[in-house]
Amino acid sequence: MDNCINNLIIKGSGNSTGGNFKTVNIKGNGEIEGNIECNNMKVEGGCTVYGNLEAKTVEIKGSCTVKGSCQATDIDIQGSADFDDDVSVGDIIAKGRININGNFNAEKFHMEGAFKIRGLLNSGELELKLHGPSEAREIGGEKITVKREARFIFKRLEKLITPYGFNTCLITDIIEGDEIYLEYTKAKIIRGNNIELGPGCEIELIEYKDSYKQDENAVVNNYKKM
């Protein structure tokens, strides 16, 4: 990607067959009918990529759909993003909504909003502030923090997620990590070194190595020390 010299710029509405670019800048609505590789991609409006996306940095202000896989060093989302295949990223910061039909791997994942991941969610550092119902099949990481915001803070988030109402929780089968703090989470198994449950949790089984704390408003069927 460092050797590419051409830029792709779409203003208003337009399309491209894809390719290798230095910068991709879309202001309005753009369609890319193929795979795309670039150093930097910025979307202000809407974009659909009918292929795989590989980039160093991706910035989305609006909405973006990727029909293939996605690999990036940094992703910043303010709005909504849909990925039809696996996503692999270094750091991702998101405010809004994310939908991933495959697996999701990140070094750091900071999210304010709601998400649905049909595969595995794996992140070294995972910080979720829930503004709507969210789910992943399994979650793994070193430090995992899940909290629910009491009220909508960002008006943009409110417009995106209000149809879900206030039934805001995280649903998953298994969570495994070193340091785990959870609020409003429903899971079959939580497994980790140090586990703390806040309010609104419904867990079938806790397996902990070093420490375990539970809020009085959390429901746990069984727990044991490994």
N, C-alpha and C positions, 0 to 999 in steps of 0.2 A: 504493500500500500504506500510505502514511502516514495516509490519511484513514479507514482502517477502524477500527472501535471494538469489534467483536465478537471474542471468543476462541472457539477450538474446543478443548475438553478431553475426552479419552477416557480413562477409567480402567477397567481390567479388559478388556473387549472391547466394541467398538461400531463404528459406521460413520457416514459423513457423505457428503452429495452434493457436497461441495467448496464453493468460493466464495472470498471475500476476507476475510481475518482479520488481526487484529493479532498474535495468538499462537496457535500450534498446539502443544498439549502432549498427548502420547500416552504413557500408562503402562500397558502391557499389550499388547493387540493391536488395531490399528485399521485400518479400510479406508475409503479416500476415493474415492468413485465419481465422479470428475470432475477438472477442473483445480482447482488450489489456488494462491492468492497469499497471502503473509503476510510480516510483518516477521521473526518468529522461529519456527522449528519445532524442537521437541525430541522425540525418540523414545527412550523407555526400554522396550525390548521388541521388538515387531515392528510394521511398518506397510507397507501397500501402497497406492500412489497410482495409480488407474486413469485417468491423464491427465497433464498437464504440471504441473511444480512450479516456482514462482518465489518466491524468498525472499531476504531479506538474510542471515540466518544459519540454518544447518541443523546440528543436533547429533544424532548417531545413536549410541546405546549399545545395541547389539543388532543388528537387521537391518531393512533398508528396501528396498523395491522400487518403482521409479518406471517406469510403463509408457509414459510419454511423455518429453518433453525436460525438462532441468533447468537453471535459471539461478539463481545465487546469488552473493552477495558472499564469504561465508566458509562452508566446510563442515568439520566435525570428525566423523570417523568412528572409532568404536571397536567393531569388529565386522565386519559385511558390508553391502555395498550393491550393488544391481543396477539398471542404467539401460538401458532399451530403446531410447533415442534419444540425441541429442547432449547433451553436458554442457558448460556454460560457467560458469566460476567464477573469482573473484579469487584467494583463497588456499584451499588444501585441505590438511588434515593428516589422515592416515589410518593406522590400525593395525588390520590385519586383511586383508580381501579385498574387491576391487572388480571388478565386471564391467560393461563398457559396450559396447553393441552398435553405437554410433555413434562420432562423433568427440569428442575431449576437449580442451578449451582451458582453460588456467589461467595466471594470472600466476605463482603459486608452487605447486608440488606436492611435498609431503614425504610419503613413503610408507614404512611398515614392514610388510611382509607380501607379498601376491601379488596380481597383477591380470591382467585380460585385456581389451584394448581392440581391438575389431575394425576400428576406423577409424584416424584419425590422432591422435597424442598430441602436443600443442603446448603448451609451457610455458616462460616466461621463465627460471625457476629450477626445475630438476628434481633432486630428491634422492631416490634409491631405495635402501632397505635391504631386500634380498630375503630372504624367509623361505620362498619357494616358487616354483615355475616361473611366469614372467610373460611376457606377450607383447603387442605392439602392431604394427600393420602398418607404420607409420612414426613416427619420433620426431624432433621438432625443438625447439630451444630455444637460449637464450644460454649458460647454464651447466648442464651435464648431468653428474651424478655417480651412478654405479651401483655399489653394493657388495653383497657377500653376507655376511650374518651367519654366523659360524662355528657357533653353536648357537642354539637358540630361547631367547630371553630372557623373553619374556612368555608366561605359561601360557595366556592366552586365545588368543594367536596359535597356540600349539602345538595346541590343540584344533581350531582352524579349519583348519589347513594340514597337520597331520601326515600325513593320507592321501596327500599328494603324495610323501612321503618326502624324501630329501635331494637329489633331482635338481633343484637350485635354480639356475636361470639365466634370463636375459632373452633372448627370441627376437624378432627384428624384421628387416625387410628393409633399412631405411635409417635411419641416425641422422645428423642434421645439426645442428651447433651451433658456438658460438665456442670455449668451453672445455669439453673433454670428458675425463672419467676413467671408465673402464669396468672392471668385473670380471665374470667369468662371463657373458659376453654372446656370443650367436651372431648374426651379421648379415652381409648381403651387402656393404653399403657403409657405411663410416664417413667422413664428410666434415666438416672443421672447420678452425679456425685452429690451435689447440693441442690435440693428442690424446695421451693417455697410456693405455696398455692395461696392466691388472693381470693377475693370474693367471686362468686359466680361459676366456679369450676365444678365439673361433674366428671369424675375419673373412676374407671373400674379398678385399676391396679397401679400402685406406686412402688417402684423398686429404686431404693436409694443406697448410696455407698457411705457417705459421710454424715449428712444432716438432712432433716425433713421438717418443715413447718407447714401448718395448715390454718387458714382463716376459718373462723367459726361458721361462715356462710359458704364454705366449700363442702362438696359431698364426695367422699371417697369410699368405695366399697371395701377395698383391702389395700394394705401397704406392708412392705417387708424390707428389711435391710439385707443388702447383697453381701 
